[in-house]
Amino acid sequence: MELSPFFKSLDLRYPIFQGGMAWVADGRLAAAVSNAGGMGIIGSGHASADIVRHEIEVAKSLTNRPFGINVMLLSPHVKEVIKVILEEKNSVALVTTGAGNPSEYLGSFQKANIRVIPVVPSTGMARIMAREGVDAVIAEGMESGGHIGRMTTMALVPQVVDAVDIPVIAAGGIGDGRGLAASLMLGAQGVQMGTRFLVAEECHIHPQYKEAVLKAKDIDTLVTGKYAGHPARVLKNKMSVDFIRHEKTEAQKTEPDFSGVEELGNGSLRRAVQTGDPVTGSYMAGEISGLVNKEQTVAEILEEVTNQADKTLGGYAH
Ligand SMILES: Cc1cc2nc3c(=O)[nH]c(=O)nc-3n(C[C@H](O)[C@H](O)[C@H](O)COP(=O)(O)O)c2cc1C
């Protein structure tokens, strides 16, 4: 597949980012994706700066290829995590950002020669980011696993492509070559996938969580946090059903207090990843889970997705 100048400049073989998933995307997964020719991205989530430093060391020990870090802007450790990334500027090729506006950190990253690629849920945010001078944006639809916006990928991507004159990467609901081909047809230059990499052999989430993604059908995801704030797409399990029941009950009160529900959610992704417990763990995953039904190496995933996209696109110009 012929890559756009932007993807060529990242020195990649495939126009595919592996989403920087909190607690899931560690140094091992990121290095495996980068070694196979995609962009591996370590998810820093709410982890401490020490954990992030450790995962960067792990990635560095496993690959000489470029890799990135996802910075979760809502993290209480965001400033210390960014300090670590800046110290590691010779190893970190790019930063993707989630849950907010990274403007205040942009100058420091640019000075360190680290590219900044925010995840955007709307054309408005995409325009603001382009004006601020980011290198590209990831337009992520609400089909995706994890925290979500309101737009669907199909509607969001072409509108973001029209709104900005920087490269657009599509995310949300892309699980195979047809999704990659469709994204290119919508004007994106590449894609970011999360859910498909959850089941990669090199992804070390708890086997019970992985099995749930492999077995999930199309309608097996729920959105938690619709009432309590910060909506997130997860697989249906005891934890997510309880969470939604609690928050709905609270929302019906004249003075809702969501602190109990928030308590339930705190650390729930980490528990899912580390213990697999479906009672207290959030199995974050996207609507494309129904299509993701075999465990493969990241190299097989990248090759299969790209080959299928090439076949799907056939003679179309892209
Ligand atoms: C378990 C999980 C955790 C995630 N954590 C983050 C995160 O910390 N920061 C972020 O920007 N995106 C996060 N995402 C979103 C992914 O990076 C990616 O954009 C998304 O999964 C793409 O949609 P898909 O799941 O349909 O492939 C997460 C997704 C999943 C499934």
The ligand as a MOL file (V3000), in Angstrom:
LIG
                    3D

  0  0  0     0  0            999 V3000
M  V30 BEGIN CTAB
M  V30 COUNTS 31 33 0 0 0
M  V30 BEGIN ATOM
M  V30 1 C -9.2070 -0.6940 26.5700 0
M  V30 2 C -9.0910 0.6140 25.8570 0
M  V30 3 C -8.4260 1.6650 26.5100 0
M  V30 4 C -8.2710 2.8930 25.8620 0
M  V30 5 N -7.5700 3.8960 26.4840 0
M  V30 6 C -7.3240 5.0560 25.8260 0
M  V30 7 C -6.5280 6.0710 26.4420 0
M  V30 8 O -6.0350 5.9290 27.5590 0
M  V30 9 N -6.3010 7.2100 25.7260 0
M  V30 10 C -6.8190 7.4060 24.4570 0
M  V30 11 O -6.5970 8.4660 23.8530 0
M  V30 12 N -7.5840 6.4510 23.8680 0
M  V30 13 C -7.8260 5.2960 24.5200 0
M  V30 14 N -8.5760 4.3050 23.9080 0
M  V30 15 C -9.0080 4.4950 22.5020 0
M  V30 16 C -8.0070 3.8280 21.5230 0
M  V30 17 O -6.7570 4.4480 21.6070 0
M  V30 18 C -8.5070 3.8770 20.0670 0
M  V30 19 O -8.5940 5.2050 19.5940 0
M  V30 20 C -9.8500 3.2060 19.9190 0
M  V30 21 O -9.8300 1.9610 20.5760 0
M  V30 22 C -10.2000 3.0190 18.4460 0
M  V30 23 O -11.4540 2.4230 18.3010 0
M  V30 24 P -11.6850 0.8150 18.2040 0
M  V30 25 O -11.6420 0.3310 19.6200 0
M  V30 26 O -13.0160 0.6990 17.6100 0
M  V30 27 O -10.5840 0.2670 17.3670 0
M  V30 28 C -8.8000 3.0890 24.5540 0
M  V30 29 C -9.4840 2.0270 23.9290 0
M  V30 30 C -9.6300 0.8030 24.5590 0
M  V30 31 C -10.3300 -0.3050 23.8440 0
M  V30 END ATOM
M  V30 BEGIN BOND
M  V30 1 1 1 2
M  V30 2 1 2 3
M  V30 3 2 2 30
M  V30 4 2 3 4
M  V30 5 1 4 5
M  V30 6 1 4 28
M  V30 7 2 5 6
M  V30 8 1 6 7
M  V30 9 1 6 13
M  V30 10 2 7 8
M  V30 11 1 7 9
M  V30 12 1 9 10
M  V30 13 2 10 11
M  V30 14 1 10 12
M  V30 15 2 12 13
M  V30 16 1 13 14
M  V30 17 1 14 15
M  V30 18 1 14 28
M  V30 19 1 15 16
M  V30 20 1 16 17
M  V30 21 1 16 18
M  V30 22 1 18 19
M  V30 23 1 18 20
M  V30 24 1 20 21
M  V30 25 1 20 22
M  V30 26 1 22 23
M  V30 27 1 23 24
M  V30 28 2 24 25
M  V30 29 1 24 26
M  V30 30 1 24 27
M  V30 31 2 28 29
M  V30 32 1 29 30
M  V30 33 1 30 31
M  V30 END BOND
M  V30 END CTAB
M  END
